[in-house]
Amino acid sequence: MKSFIPMQLTAAAVAVFVLTVAPARADRTIDDFETYQKGQIIGKSWDSTPWRRFGLATNDNIVATATDGKVISGTRSAEYGAFWPNRFGAIRFVFTEATDLNQFNEASVKIRSDYATTNTAVKIAISNGTTTYISAAGQGVTNKVQHILFSLDPSNMTLADGSDSYADVVTNATMIGLDFTSSEGQYTESIIFDDFELHSAAEGW
């Protein structure tokens, strides 16, 4: 005897399956770089907007790129140049007003280096303008595109400068961004990044 599954149940089952396996969307996109013009400088100094770049390793401006091989998703990505091992380089997205980030548990970014043997590490950074907290541990950047996830749990964040509590900083954040370090070798690299996002629930990646 042939089994019979009602069409309604089949459709419902498919819907449940799709909801189960579909990747969660960002609760807030910090920047996907799609609104910029090709070659537009979007970060040129420690006090520029919407992006800032600083640190002795900083080798060039942050540029919206549409060059073949330098786009991770969509039609635009961002490119940041660094020279090592000159301590560290940092980039920050500047909020238009102080922002409460307490609802977000994670941040993520798609990222890669154009340098084949890079040993650069990246951390998430949150600042209120006077105090900055960063990831306790860095994650390695490679020559292949990675979708890196950062926990925003206070236990995974450490004080980088200033004296305010993490609770104060995350409640009144004025900037969020990435810190880069490399301890080995004299090399110049372009770090390509895209889809910088915040998530309110664990993605389980």
For each residue, the residues with C-beta under 8 A, 3 or more apart:
1:
2:
3:
4:
5: 9 10
6: 9 10
7: 10 11
8: 11 12
9: 5 6 12 13
10: 5 6 7 13 14
11: 7 8 14 15
12: 8 9 15 16
13: 9 10 16 17
14: 10 11 17 18
15: 11 12 18 19
16: 12 13 19 20
17: 13 14 20 21
18: 14 15 21 22
19: 15 16 22
20: 16 17
21: 17 18
22: 18 19
23: 203
24: 199 201 203
25:
26: 29 108 195 197 198 199
27: 103 104 197 198 199 200
28: 104 197 198
29: 26 32 195 196 197 198
30: 93 107 176 196 197 198
31: 50 51 78 93 196
32: 29 73 74 76 194 195 196
33: 36 42 64 74 76 77 78 194
34: 74 75 76
35:
36: 33 40 42 64 76
37: 40 64
38: 64 65 66 76
39: 63 64 65 66
40: 36 37 63 64
41: 44 61 62 63
42: 33 36 50 51 62 63 64 78
43: 48 50 51 52 53 61 62 80 91
44: 41 48 53 61 62
45: 48 52 53 54
46: 52 53 54
47: 52
48: 43 44 45 51 52 53
49: 52 94
50: 31 42 43 93 94
51: 31 42 43 48 62 78 91 92 93 94 177
52: 43 45 46 47 48 49 90 91 92 94 175 177
53: 43 44 45 46 48 58 61 62 80 89 90 91 92
54: 45 46 58 89 90
55: 58 86 87 88 89 90 179 180
56: 86 87 88 89
57: 82 83 84 85 86 87 88 89 180 181 182
58: 53 54 55 80 81 82 89 90
59: 81 82 83 89 188
60: 63 80 81 190
61: 41 43 44 53 81
62: 41 42 43 44 51 53 78 79 80 91
63: 39 40 41 42 60 78 79
64: 33 36 37 38 39 40 42 76 77 78 79
65: 38 39 70 71 76 77 78 79 192
66: 38 39 70 71 75 76
67: 70 71
68: 71
69: 114
70: 65 66 67 77 79 114 190 192
71: 65 66 67 68 74 75 76 77 192 194
72: 77 110 111 112 145 192 193 194 195
73: 32 77 110 194 195
74: 32 33 34 71 77 194
75: 34 66 71
76: 32 33 34 36 38 64 65 66 71 194
77: 33 64 65 70 71 72 73 74 192 193 194
78: 31 33 42 51 62 63 64 65 192 193 194
79: 62 63 64 65 70 190 191 192
80: 43 53 58 60 62 89 91 190 191 193
81: 58 59 60 61 188 189 190 191
82: 57 58 59 89 120 180 182 188 189 191
83: 57 59 86 186 187 188
84: 57 120 182 184 185 186 187 188 189
85: 57 182 183 184 185 186
86: 55 56 57 83 89
87: 55 56 57 181
88: 55 56 57 179 180 181
89: 53 54 55 56 57 58 59 80 82 86 179 180
90: 52 53 54 55 58 125 177 178 179 180
91: 43 51 52 53 62 80 177 178 180
92: 51 52 53 125 127 175 176 177
93: 30 31 50 51 175 176 177 196
94: 49 50 51 52 174 175
95: 98 99 173 174 175 176
96:
97:
98: 95 128 172 173 174
99: 95 172 173 174
100: 103 170 171 172 173
101: 104 126 152 170 171 173 176 198
102: 170 171
103: 27 100 200
104: 27 28 101 107 152 198 199 200
105: 151 152 153 199 200 201 202
106: 149 150 151 152 198 199 202 203
107: 30 104 124 149 150 152 176 196 197 198 199
108: 26 147 148 149 150 195 196 197 199 203 205
109: 122 147 148 150 178 193 194 195 196 197
110: 72 73 145 146 147 148 193 194 195
111: 72 122 141 145 146 148 191 192 193 194
112: 72 141 142 143 144 145 146 191 192 193
113: 118 120 141 142 143 189 190 191 192
114: 69 70 143 189 190 191 192
115: 118 143 187 188 189 190
116: 143
117: 143 185 187
118: 113 115 141 142 143 182 187 189
119: 140 182 183 184 185
120: 82 84 113 140 141 180 181 182 189 191
121: 138 139 140 141 180 181 182
122: 109 111 138 139 140 141 148 178 179 180
123: 134 135 137 138 139 150 178 179 181
124: 107 134 135 150 152 176 177 178 179
125: 90 92 132 133 134 135 160 175 176 177 178 179
126: 101 132 133 134 152 157 169 170 173 175 176
127: 92 130 131 132 133 169 173 174 175 176 177
128: 98 131 162 164 168 169 172 173 174
129: 174 175
130: 127 162 164
131: 127 128 159 161 162 163 164 168 169
132: 125 126 127 159 160 161 162 169
133: 125 126 127 157 158 159 160 166 169 170
134: 123 124 125 126 157 158 160 179
135: 123 124 125 138 139 150 151 156 157 158
136: 156 157 158
137: 123 156
138: 121 122 123 135 179 181
139: 121 122 123 135 148 150
140: 119 120 121 122
141: 111 112 113 118 120 121 122 146 180 191
142: 112 113 118 146
143: 112 113 114 115 116 117 118
144: 112
145: 72 110 111 112
146: 110 111 112 141 142
147: 108 109 110 205
148: 108 109 110 111 122 139
149: 106 107 108 203 205
150: 106 107 108 109 123 124 135 139
151: 105 106 135 156
152: 101 104 105 106 107 124 126 156 157 170
153: 105 156 157
154: 157 166 167
155:
156: 135 136 137 151 152 153
157: 126 133 134 135 136 152 153 154 166
158: 133 134 135 136
159: 131 132 133 162 166
160: 125 132 133 134 179
161: 131 132
162: 128 130 131 132 159 169
163: 131
164: 128 130 131 168 169
165: 168 169
166: 133 154 157 159 169 170
167: 154 170 171
168: 128 131 164 165 171 172
169: 126 127 128 131 132 133 162 164 165 166 172 173
170: 100 101 102 126 133 152 166 167 173
171: 100 101 102 167 168
172: 98 99 100 128 168 169
173: 95 98 99 100 101 126 127 128 169 170 176
174: 94 95 98 99 127 128 129
175: 52 92 93 94 95 125 126 127 129
176: 30 92 93 95 101 107 124 125 126 127 173
177: 51 52 90 91 92 93 124 125 127
178: 90 91 109 122 123 124 125 193
179: 55 88 89 90 122 123 124 125 134 138 160
180: 55 57 82 88 89 90 91 120 121 122 141 191
181: 57 87 88 120 121 123 138
182: 57 82 84 85 118 119 120 121 185
183: 85 119
184: 84 85 119
185: 84 85 117 119 182
186: 83 84 85
187: 83 84 115 117 118
188: 59 81 82 83 84 115
189: 81 82 84 113 114 115 118 120
190: 60 70 79 80 81 113 114 115
191: 79 80 81 82 111 112 113 114 120 141 180
192: 65 70 71 72 77 78 79 111 112 113 114
193: 72 77 78 80 109 110 111 112 178 196
194: 32 33 71 72 73 74 76 77 78 109 110 111
195: 26 29 32 72 73 108 109 110
196: 29 30 31 32 93 107 108 109 193
197: 26 27 28 29 30 107 108 109
198: 26 27 28 29 30 101 104 106 107
199: 24 26 27 104 105 106 107 108 202 203
200: 27 103 104 105
201: 24 105
202: 105 106 199
203: 23 24 106 108 149 199
204:
205: 108 147 149
